[in-house]
Amino acid sequence: MTPEILQEELIGLEAKIVESRNPCYVGVSGKVIDETRNTLVLLYNNKEKVIIKDMSVFHFKLPDGTIVKIDGKAIMGRPEDRVKRKVRRLW
């Protein structure tokens, strides 16, 4: 995972939940249509599905087709603050 994706706008990206503490979330996929401090709203089967970020691990499909795996805990926070936040590399 590259730290740059943590500062990108997530709205408009395709997302899929690959792991979650809530088994109902696993396998849900769709376009991110809204983001709050603690949740992502996905358009899933023409309905809005609210996903709690810190309970899930996501695969995001970037515009170039690359798929990135991100733990929801890494994208916690208000989107406008997350975009400004500096990301420390742990490696």
Backbone as CSV, one residue per row, in Angstrom:
resi,resn,N_x,N_y,N_z,CA_x,CA_y,CA_z,C_x,C_y,C_z
1,MET,0.841,-1.178,0.000,0.000,0.000,0.000,0.885,1.240,0.000
2,THR,0.577,2.161,-0.848,1.326,3.410,-0.873,0.598,4.440,-0.028
3,PRO,1.334,5.255,0.703,0.675,6.224,1.578,-0.084,7.304,0.820
4,GLU,0.227,7.527,-0.452,-0.456,8.575,-1.202,-1.957,8.328,-1.302
5,ILE,-2.373,7.069,-1.415,-3.802,6.764,-1.542,-4.566,7.194,-0.295
6,LEU,-3.896,7.237,0.843,-4.561,7.638,2.083,-4.924,9.114,2.071
7,GLN,-4.323,9.891,1.185,-4.614,11.312,1.102,-5.467,11.646,-0.119
8,GLU,-5.863,10.650,-0.884,-6.668,10.875,-2.081,-8.150,10.947,-1.734
9,GLU,-8.902,11.518,-2.644,-10.362,11.549,-2.544,-10.875,10.151,-2.878
10,LEU,-11.713,9.584,-2.014,-12.224,8.236,-2.223,-13.558,8.232,-2.963
11,ILE,-14.280,9.344,-2.919,-15.585,9.408,-3.577,-15.382,9.242,-5.078
12,GLY,-16.140,8.324,-5.650,-16.042,8.044,-7.074,-15.260,6.780,-7.379
13,LEU,-14.497,6.276,-6.413,-13.738,5.044,-6.626,-14.626,3.828,-6.410
14,GLU,-14.284,2.733,-7.082,-14.939,1.457,-6.840,-14.305,0.847,-5.591
15,ALA,-15.141,0.298,-4.705,-14.639,-0.299,-3.471,-15.298,-1.651,-3.248
16,LYS,-14.554,-2.543,-2.607,-15.087,-3.852,-2.232,-14.605,-4.160,-0.830
17,ILE,-15.491,-4.690,0.001,-15.115,-5.076,1.361,-14.632,-6.521,1.302
18,VAL,-13.369,-6.743,1.683,-12.792,-8.085,1.617,-12.710,-8.754,2.982
19,GLU,-12.698,-7.953,4.044,-12.696,-8.487,5.409,-13.506,-7.537,6.276
20,SER,-14.216,-8.087,7.253,-14.958,-7.240,8.173,-15.341,-8.035,9.409
21,ARG,-15.466,-7.326,10.520,-15.969,-7.965,11.734,-17.455,-8.232,11.604
22,ASN,-18.137,-7.514,10.690,-19.548,-7.751,10.411,-19.630,-8.614,9.156
23,PRO,-20.029,-9.884,9.276,-20.031,-10.775,8.116,-20.977,-10.323,6.992
24,CYS,-21.944,-9.476,7.295,-22.861,-8.978,6.265,-22.160,-8.022,5.302
25,TYR,-21.048,-7.421,5.713,-20.333,-6.472,4.866,-19.441,-7.159,3.830
26,VAL,-18.934,-8.354,4.143,-17.954,-9.020,3.276,-18.582,-9.302,1.911
27,GLY,-17.873,-8.883,0.875,-18.344,-9.090,-0.488,-19.134,-7.932,-1.060
28,VAL,-19.520,-6.981,-0.229,-20.237,-5.813,-0.728,-19.296,-4.974,-1.568
29,SER,-19.742,-4.583,-2.744,-18.900,-3.752,-3.599,-19.759,-2.736,-4.322
30,GLY,-19.151,-1.632,-4.675,-19.865,-0.580,-5.389,-19.049,0.690,-5.417
31,LYS,-19.643,1.721,-5.963,-18.977,3.016,-6.087,-19.169,3.803,-4.794
32,VAL,-18.094,4.423,-4.307,-18.170,5.267,-3.117,-18.903,6.550,-3.510
33,ILE,-20.045,6.813,-2.851,-20.815,8.009,-3.181,-20.772,9.063,-2.083
34,ASP,-20.316,8.683,-0.887,-20.192,9.648,0.199,-19.226,9.102,1.231
35,GLU,-18.648,10.005,2.006,-17.715,9.614,3.054,-17.902,10.544,4.235
36,THR,-17.966,9.963,5.424,-18.000,10.746,6.654,-16.787,10.352,7.482
37,ARG,-16.739,10.845,8.694,-15.598,10.562,9.558,-15.431,9.066,9.813
38,ASN,-16.535,8.370,10.032,-16.477,6.964,10.412,-17.025,5.995,9.378
39,THR,-17.632,6.496,8.309,-18.298,5.600,7.369,-17.989,5.929,5.913
40,LEU,-18.194,4.929,5.073,-18.229,5.098,3.626,-19.630,4.691,3.175
41,VAL,-20.188,5.406,2.222,-21.480,5.046,1.655,-21.225,4.544,0.244
42,LEU,-21.610,3.282,0.002,-21.419,2.666,-1.304,-22.761,2.530,-2.009
43,LEU,-22.749,2.671,-3.328,-23.928,2.391,-4.142,-23.858,0.911,-4.487
44,TYR,-24.710,0.113,-3.836,-24.674,-1.335,-3.941,-26.066,-1.810,-4.344
45,ASN,-26.183,-2.435,-5.520,-27.480,-2.888,-6.043,-28.501,-1.755,-6.083
46,ASN,-28.062,-0.585,-6.557,-28.911,0.611,-6.679,-29.467,1.100,-5.344
47,LYS,-28.825,0.730,-4.250,-29.201,1.212,-2.923,-27.945,1.704,-2.227
48,GLU,-28.128,2.613,-1.274,-27.000,3.093,-0.494,-26.726,2.130,0.654
49,LYS,-25.472,1.729,0.786,-25.069,0.833,1.864,-24.006,1.557,2.677
50,VAL,-24.264,1.765,3.958,-23.335,2.464,4.846,-22.402,1.432,5.480
51,ILE,-21.101,1.641,5.308,-20.079,0.726,5.816,-19.242,1.458,6.852
52,ILE,-19.090,0.860,8.015,-18.256,1.450,9.067,-16.792,1.167,8.729
53,LYS,-15.986,2.228,8.670,-14.602,2.113,8.214,-13.746,1.214,9.098
54,ASP,-13.773,1.439,10.415,-12.802,0.741,11.272,-13.113,-0.736,11.474
55,MET,-14.232,-1.208,10.949,-14.577,-2.626,11.051,-14.151,-3.416,9.821
56,SER,-13.664,-2.728,8.771,-13.522,-3.380,7.482,-12.156,-3.156,6.850
57,VAL,-11.834,-4.042,5.914,-10.665,-3.903,5.045,-11.214,-3.810,3.622
58,PHE,-10.734,-2.820,2.879,-11.286,-2.511,1.566,-10.282,-2.785,0.454
59,HIS,-10.798,-3.095,-0.723,-10.041,-3.045,-1.966,-10.603,-1.866,-2.737
60,PHE,-9.757,-0.891,-3.052,-10.168,0.255,-3.861,-9.558,0.110,-5.242
61,LYS,-10.375,0.335,-6.263,-9.891,0.304,-7.644,-9.615,1.732,-8.075
62,LEU,-8.355,2.025,-8.343,-7.941,3.365,-8.744,-8.290,3.596,-10.219
63,PRO,-8.304,4.863,-10.655,-8.658,5.160,-12.051,-7.779,4.449,-13.083
64,ASP,-6.533,4.138,-12.728,-5.654,3.447,-13.681,-5.848,1.932,-13.669
65,GLY,-6.799,1.443,-12.864,-7.095,0.017,-12.809,-6.396,-0.726,-11.687
66,THR,-5.481,-0.074,-11.000,-4.759,-0.684,-9.885,-5.715,-0.923,-8.723
67,ILE,-5.590,-2.076,-8.075,-6.408,-2.375,-6.897,-5.514,-2.285,-5.668
68,VAL,-5.957,-1.504,-4.686,-5.173,-1.251,-3.477,-5.968,-1.745,-2.276
69,LYS,-5.307,-2.491,-1.400,-5.936,-2.989,-0.176,-5.640,-2.014,0.955
70,ILE,-6.699,-1.532,1.617,-6.531,-0.554,2.691,-7.371,-0.968,3.896
71,ASP,-6.741,-0.968,5.064,-7.467,-1.192,6.310,-8.266,0.073,6.603
72,GLY,-9.522,-0.084,6.963,-10.390,1.056,7.234,-9.871,1.950,8.340
73,LYS,-9.095,1.403,9.270,-8.543,2.218,10.354,-7.593,3.282,9.808
74,ALA,-6.965,3.008,8.667,-6.013,3.956,8.075,-6.710,5.149,7.433
75,ILE,-7.997,5.008,7.119,-8.720,6.106,6.464,-9.763,6.731,7.384
76,MET,-9.634,6.456,8.675,-10.550,7.062,9.645,-10.329,8.572,9.696
77,GLY,-11.375,9.296,9.964,-11.287,10.746,10.080,-12.091,11.430,8.999
78,ARG,-12.327,12.702,9.203,-13.076,13.471,8.212,-12.279,13.532,6.915
79,PRO,-12.953,13.397,5.778,-12.219,13.377,4.508,-11.365,14.615,4.289
80,GLU,-11.875,15.780,4.651,-11.108,17.009,4.430,-9.863,17.068,5.312
81,ASP,-9.903,16.450,6.496,-8.727,16.394,7.357,-7.758,15.315,6.894
82,ARG,-8.301,14.195,6.442,-7.462,13.082,5.985,-6.632,13.491,4.768
83,VAL,-7.195,14.283,3.887,-6.481,14.725,2.691,-5.291,15.609,3.064
84,LYS,-5.421,16.398,4.126,-4.348,17.306,4.558,-3.293,16.619,5.417
85,ARG,-3.664,15.498,6.053,-2.798,14.833,7.023,-1.548,14.259,6.361
86,LYS,-0.419,14.409,7.039,0.828,13.823,6.558,0.824,12.356,6.973
87,VAL,1.307,11.518,6.092,1.347,10.069,6.359,2.779,9.671,6.624
88,ARG,2.972,9.029,7.771,4.307,8.542,8.105,4.498,7.157,7.506
89,ARG,5.645,6.953,6.939,5.964,5.628,6.402,6.524,4.779,7.545
90,LEU,6.047,3.562,7.639,6.511,2.681,8.695,7.547,1.688,8.176
91,TRP,7.979,1.844,6.939,8.966,0.946,6.369,10.065,1.710,5.710
